[in-house]
Amino acid sequence: MRILEATADAALAQREAEMRQATREAERAALLARLPPGTSRPLEGSIESRQFGAAGLVRAFDLARSLAAEVCGALPQDTRTAVYDPATSAGITAARGVNDALLRLSDDLARRNKDMQAYLDAHTPPGAFGGTLAVALTVVPSVLRASADSASLFKTDVTATGLAYGEGARALFVSALAESCPQRIAGLGGGYLGELDPVQHERLLGKLRALATHRADYANRIGILQKLADGAKGDEKRDMAALATAAGAVLKAVDAFIESLRAGESGDKSPLANAARYLGYAQRTEGAALLDFDVRLEGMSIVKDNLFSGQKMRLSAVALLWYRVHGPDGSLKLARTVRKMAPPLEVDLRGDMASGEFWNGK
């Protein structure tokens, strides 16, 4: 009897354990059923701010024009202002270096030609060479070859960083400045700098031709000196040979400079053409104050979808601006920081709520 009761109790205990296990599994299954799967996605259409992301830039555009008018009101009244651009400033500096080198080398070769001629006159026997020198000086050397790579003359490291509105934010603001007060803006910094104006280019070419003429004179005098050295003897021969070698080294340096200007090419490949562009811009902006600035424009758009009220869009924008006005000598005339936010504007995507000025504004 006791064995039967023990067996019955064991069977009952096992059934109760199985029931408890089944209950726990059922509760766990019910809990998991209430949790979303790990790969689930939110329902579409509740809030979408990317679909109309560019729409907020309309408000940023309006802010840029408003800020430009404000900056125009703060610019010096007694002089015009040029927009500071690092790349343009570097180009002007390099162009002045090219112009200075042309003048300096021409003056140096003119002096050397004078000294060389005096030396030749002192060491040339009467009647030697006849009219060789006069004929030689009429020869035009082909020194305008475009074989040397001189990109380093105008090499500069300038990095442009676009934020929110993109790289066009600066160009937009500069154009807005020119629109607001064109009579007070002397130069916009980047973009077209006057490369189609032939005046500066012709001036540089004239200086280059003068240098080439001096170079030709010097080369022919070196040739005559070498002929004199061939007929000389002793110390005089050594002195003439040493002078000819030194003069030849000067001639090579001048040739390397002339070739580096790439006068026979056009556009960005020619440092001479680039120098003409920047010298012209420097002349037009001479004496002007300089406006240095940085601007950040961001537009925001939020689109809301509602089952009962439909789809609505609100637009806003923020602009952060700092600017400084310097004199040509670098002195600080003015410094300000400005921030503006555009009040949210609700736009019905059917075109009914916003005013006509918003949809058709320039």
C-alpha positions as CSV (number, residue, x, y, z in Angstrom):
1,M,0.0,0.0,0.0
2,R,2.8,2.4,0.9
3,I,4.5,1.7,-2.3
4,L,1.4,2.6,-4.3
5,E,0.9,5.8,-2.3
6,A,4.5,6.8,-2.9
7,T,4.2,6.1,-6.6
8,A,1.0,8.2,-6.8
9,D,2.6,11.1,-4.9
10,A,5.6,11.0,-7.3
11,A,3.4,11.1,-10.3
12,L,1.4,14.0,-8.9
13,A,4.5,15.9,-8.2
14,Q,5.8,15.4,-11.7
15,R,2.5,16.6,-13.2
16,E,2.6,19.7,-11.0
17,A,6.2,20.4,-12.0
18,E,5.2,20.0,-15.7
19,M,2.2,22.4,-15.2
20,R,4.5,25.0,-13.6
21,Q,7.0,24.7,-16.4
22,A,4.2,25.1,-19.0
23,T,2.9,28.1,-17.2
24,R,6.3,29.8,-17.1
25,E,6.7,29.1,-20.8
26,A,3.3,30.5,-21.6
27,E,4.0,33.6,-19.6
28,R,7.4,34.1,-21.3
29,A,5.7,33.6,-24.7
30,A,3.1,36.2,-23.8
31,L,5.8,38.7,-22.7
32,L,7.8,38.2,-25.9
33,A,4.7,38.7,-28.0
34,R,4.2,42.1,-26.5
35,L,7.8,43.2,-27.5
36,P,8.6,44.4,-31.0
37,P,11.2,42.3,-32.9
38,G,14.8,43.6,-33.1
39,T,14.4,44.4,-36.9
40,S,11.3,46.4,-36.6
41,R,11.1,50.0,-38.0
42,P,9.0,52.9,-36.8
43,L,5.9,53.7,-38.7
44,E,6.4,56.0,-41.6
45,G,4.7,59.4,-42.0
46,S,4.7,60.6,-38.4
47,I,7.5,63.2,-38.6
48,E,9.8,63.6,-41.6
49,S,12.4,66.4,-41.6
50,R,14.6,65.1,-44.5
51,Q,12.1,65.0,-47.3
52,F,12.0,68.8,-47.5
53,G,15.5,69.5,-46.1
54,A,16.4,72.1,-48.7
55,A,13.3,74.2,-48.0
56,G,14.8,75.6,-44.8
57,L,17.6,77.1,-46.9
58,V,15.1,79.6,-48.3
59,R,14.9,81.2,-44.8
60,A,18.7,81.1,-44.6
61,F,18.9,82.9,-47.9
62,D,16.7,85.6,-46.6
63,L,18.8,85.9,-43.5
64,A,22.0,86.3,-45.6
65,R,20.4,89.2,-47.5
66,S,19.3,90.8,-44.2
67,L,22.8,90.5,-42.7
68,A,24.4,91.9,-45.8
69,A,22.3,95.1,-45.6
70,E,23.3,95.4,-41.9
71,V,27.0,95.0,-42.7
72,C,26.8,97.6,-45.5
73,G,25.5,100.1,-43.0
74,A,28.5,99.5,-40.8
75,L,31.2,99.8,-43.6
76,P,33.3,103.0,-43.6
77,Q,31.6,105.9,-45.3
78,D,34.7,107.7,-46.5
79,T,36.3,104.9,-48.6
80,R,35.4,101.8,-50.6
81,T,35.8,98.3,-49.2
82,A,37.2,95.1,-50.7
83,V,36.3,91.7,-49.5
84,Y,39.4,89.9,-48.1
85,D,40.2,86.5,-49.6
86,P,43.3,84.6,-48.7
87,A,43.9,83.1,-52.1
88,T,43.5,86.5,-53.8
89,S,45.9,88.2,-51.3
90,A,48.5,85.4,-51.9
91,G,48.1,85.9,-55.7
92,I,48.6,89.7,-55.4
93,T,51.7,89.2,-53.3
94,A,53.1,86.7,-55.9
95,A,52.2,89.0,-58.8
96,R,54.1,91.9,-57.2
97,G,57.1,89.5,-56.8
98,V,57.0,88.7,-60.5
99,N,56.7,92.4,-61.4
100,D,59.6,93.3,-59.1
101,A,61.7,90.4,-60.4
102,L,61.2,91.7,-64.0
103,L,62.3,95.2,-63.1
104,R,65.2,94.1,-60.9
105,L,66.6,91.7,-63.4
106,S,66.3,94.3,-66.2
107,D,68.2,96.8,-64.1
108,D,70.8,94.3,-63.1
109,L,71.4,93.2,-66.7
110,A,71.5,96.8,-67.9
111,R,74.2,97.5,-65.4
112,R,76.1,94.3,-66.2
113,N,75.9,95.1,-69.9
114,K,77.4,98.5,-69.2
115,D,80.2,97.0,-67.2
116,M,80.8,94.3,-69.7
117,Q,81.0,96.8,-72.6
118,A,83.5,98.9,-70.7
119,Y,85.6,95.8,-70.1
120,L,85.4,94.8,-73.8
121,D,86.3,98.3,-74.9
122,A,89.4,98.2,-72.7
123,H,90.6,94.8,-73.9
124,T,89.6,94.8,-77.5
125,P,92.4,95.4,-79.9
126,P,91.8,98.2,-82.5
127,G,89.9,97.0,-85.5
128,A,89.0,93.6,-84.0
129,F,85.6,92.0,-84.8
130,G,84.6,94.9,-87.1
131,G,80.9,95.3,-86.9
132,T,80.2,92.0,-85.3
133,L,78.9,93.5,-82.1
134,A,76.4,95.8,-83.7
135,V,75.0,93.0,-85.8
136,A,74.8,90.6,-82.9
137,L,72.8,93.0,-80.8
138,T,70.0,92.9,-83.4
139,V,69.5,89.2,-82.9
140,V,66.4,88.4,-80.9
141,P,66.9,85.2,-78.8
142,S,64.1,82.7,-78.5
143,V,63.8,83.0,-74.7
144,L,60.1,82.8,-74.4
145,R,60.0,79.0,-74.3
146,A,57.4,77.5,-72.0
147,S,59.3,74.5,-70.7
148,A,59.9,75.1,-67.0
149,D,57.2,74.2,-64.5
150,S,56.8,77.3,-62.3
151,A,53.5,76.5,-60.4
152,S,55.4,77.2,-57.2
153,L,55.3,80.9,-58.1
154,F,51.6,81.0,-57.3
155,K,51.3,78.0,-55.0
156,T,49.2,78.6,-51.9
157,D,47.3,76.4,-49.5
158,V,43.7,77.5,-49.1
159,T,41.0,75.3,-47.7
160,A,37.3,76.2,-48.1
161,T,35.0,74.6,-45.6
162,G,31.3,74.4,-46.3
163,L,28.8,74.3,-43.4
164,A,25.1,73.6,-43.7
165,Y,24.4,75.9,-46.7
166,G,27.6,74.7,-48.3
167,E,30.5,76.4,-50.0
168,G,28.0,78.7,-51.6
169,A,27.3,80.5,-48.3
170,R,30.3,82.8,-48.6
171,A,29.6,83.6,-52.3
172,L,25.9,84.2,-51.5
173,F,26.8,86.7,-48.7
174,V,29.4,88.5,-50.9
175,S,26.8,88.8,-53.7
176,A,24.3,90.1,-51.2
177,L,26.8,92.7,-50.1
178,A,27.4,93.9,-53.7
179,E,23.6,94.0,-54.2
180,S,23.0,96.1,-51.0
181,C,25.8,98.7,-51.5
182,P,27.6,98.2,-54.9
183,Q,29.0,101.8,-54.9
184,R,30.9,101.1,-51.7
185,I,32.4,97.7,-52.7
186,A,35.8,97.9,-54.5
187,G,36.3,94.2,-55.0
188,L,34.7,90.9,-54.2
189,G,37.9,88.9,-53.6
190,G,37.3,85.7,-55.7
191,G,35.8,84.9,-59.0
192,Y,36.5,87.0,-62.1
193,L,39.5,89.3,-61.5
194,G,39.9,90.9,-64.9
195,E,41.8,88.4,-66.9
196,L,40.2,89.7,-70.1
197,D,41.5,93.2,-69.5
198,P,44.7,93.5,-71.8
199,V,46.2,96.5,-70.0
200,Q,48.1,94.8,-67.2
201,H,49.1,91.9,-69.4
202,E,50.6,94.2,-72.0
203,R,52.5,96.1,-69.3
204,L,54.0,92.9,-68.1
205,L,54.9,91.8,-71.6
206,G,56.6,95.1,-72.2
207,K,58.8,94.5,-69.1
208,L,59.5,91.0,-70.2
209,R,60.5,92.2,-73.7
210,A,62.9,94.7,-72.1
211,L,64.4,92.0,-70.0
212,A,64.8,89.8,-73.1
213,T,66.5,92.6,-74.9
214,H,69.0,93.1,-72.1
215,R,69.5,89.3,-72.0
216,A,70.3,89.3,-75.7
217,D,72.8,92.1,-75.3
218,Y,74.5,90.3,-72.5
219,A,74.6,87.0,-74.3
220,N,76.3,88.6,-77.4
221,R,78.8,90.4,-75.2
222,I,79.6,87.1,-73.5
223,G,80.2,85.6,-77.0
224,I,82.6,88.4,-77.9
225,L,84.4,88.0,-74.5
226,Q,84.9,84.3,-75.3
227,K,86.4,85.1,-78.7
228,L,88.8,87.6,-77.0
229,A,89.7,84.9,-74.4
230,D,90.5,82.5,-77.3
231,G,93.1,84.9,-78.6
232,A,94.5,86.0,-75.2
233,K,97.3,84.4,-73.3
234,G,98.5,83.9,-69.7
235,D,96.7,85.7,-66.9
236,E,94.6,87.7,-69.2
237,K,93.2,84.6,-70.8
238,R,92.4,83.1,-67.4
239,D,90.7,86.3,-66.3
240,M,88.6,86.5,-69.4
241,A,87.6,82.8,-69.2
242,A,86.6,83.3,-65.5
243,L,84.5,86.4,-66.3
244,A,82.8,84.6,-69.2
245,T,81.9,81.6,-66.9
246,A,80.5,83.9,-64.2
247,A,78.5,85.8,-66.8
248,G,77.2,82.6,-68.3
249,A,75.8,81.5,-64.9
250,V,73.9,84.8,-64.6
251,L,72.5,84.3,-68.1
252,K,71.3,80.8,-67.1
253,A,69.5,82.2,-64.1
254,V,67.8,84.9,-66.2
255,D,66.7,82.2,-68.8
256,A,65.3,80.0,-66.1
257,F,63.2,82.9,-64.7
258,I,62.0,83.9,-68.2
259,E,61.0,80.4,-69.1
260,S,59.2,79.9,-65.8
261,L,56.8,82.7,-66.7
262,R,55.4,80.7,-69.6
263,A,54.5,83.8,-71.6
264,G,53.5,81.6,-74.6
265,E,50.6,80.0,-72.6
266,S,47.4,81.3,-71.3
267,G,45.1,80.9,-68.3
268,D,46.2,79.3,-65.1
269,K,49.1,77.6,-66.8
270,S,50.9,80.9,-67.3
271,P,52.2,82.7,-64.2
272,L,52.6,85.8,-66.3
273,A,48.9,85.8,-67.2
274,N,48.1,85.2,-63.5
275,A,50.3,88.0,-62.4
276,A,48.5,90.4,-64.8
277,R,45.1,89.4,-63.3
278,Y,46.2,90.0,-59.7
279,L,48.1,93.2,-60.5
280,G,45.0,94.6,-62.1
281,Y,42.8,93.7,-59.1
282,A,45.4,95.2,-56.8
283,Q,45.3,98.4,-58.7
284,R,41.5,98.6,-58.6
285,T,41.4,98.0,-54.9
286,E,44.3,100.2,-53.9
287,G,43.6,102.1,-50.8
288,A,40.4,100.3,-50.0
289,A,39.4,99.0,-46.6
290,L,39.3,95.2,-46.2
291,L,36.3,93.2,-45.0
292,D,37.2,89.9,-43.4
293,F,34.3,87.7,-42.4
294,D,33.0,84.2,-41.8
295,V,29.3,83.2,-42.0
296,R,27.4,80.1,-41.2
297,L,23.9,79.6,-42.5
298,E,21.6,76.8,-41.5
299,G,18.1,76.2,-42.6
300,M,15.6,73.9,-40.7
301,S,12.4,72.3,-42.0
302,I,10.0,70.1,-40.0
303,V,7.2,68.3,-41.8
304,K,4.4,66.9,-39.7
305,D,1.8,64.5,-40.9
306,N,-1.5,64.0,-39.1
307,L,-4.4,61.8,-40.0
308,F,-6.9,64.5,-39.3
309,S,-5.2,67.8,-40.0
310,G,-3.0,66.7,-43.0
311,Q,0.6,67.6,-43.7
312,K,2.2,70.8,-42.4
313,M,5.7,72.3,-42.8
314,R,7.5,74.8,-40.7
315,L,10.6,76.6,-41.8
316,S,13.2,78.4,-39.8
317,A,16.9,79.4,-40.1
318,V,19.9,80.6,-38.1
319,A,22.8,82.8,-39.2
320,L,26.1,83.3,-37.3
321,L,28.4,86.0,-38.6
322,W,31.6,87.7,-37.5
323,Y,33.2,90.4,-39.5
324,R,36.2,92.8,-39.1
325,V,37.1,95.8,-41.1
326,H,40.8,96.5,-41.6
327,G,42.8,99.4,-43.1
328,P,45.2,98.6,-46.0
329,D,48.0,98.6,-43.4
330,G,46.3,95.9,-41.3
331,S,45.0,98.2,-38.6
332,L,41.6,97.2,-37.1
333,K,38.8,99.6,-37.8
334,L,35.8,97.6,-36.7
335,A,34.9,94.2,-35.3
336,R,31.4,92.8,-34.7
337,T,29.6,89.5,-34.1
338,V,26.0,89.0,-35.2
339,R,23.6,86.1,-34.8
340,K,20.1,86.0,-36.2
341,M,17.3,83.5,-36.2
342,A,14.3,83.6,-38.5
343,P,10.9,83.1,-36.8
344,P,9.3,79.8,-37.8
345,L,7.1,80.2,-40.8
346,E,4.3,77.6,-41.4
347,V,3.9,76.7,-45.0
348,D,0.9,74.8,-46.4
349,L,2.3,72.4,-49.0
350,R,-0.8,73.2,-51.1
351,G,0.4,76.8,-51.3
352,D,-2.5,78.5,-49.4
353,M,-1.0,79.7,-46.1
354,A,2.3,81.4,-47.0
355,S,2.1,84.8,-48.7
356,G,2.9,85.4,-52.3
357,E,6.1,87.2,-51.4
358,F,7.4,83.9,-49.9
359,W,6.8,81.9,-53.0
360,N,7.9,84.5,-55.5
361,G,10.6,86.3,-53.5
362,K,13.9,87.2,-55.3
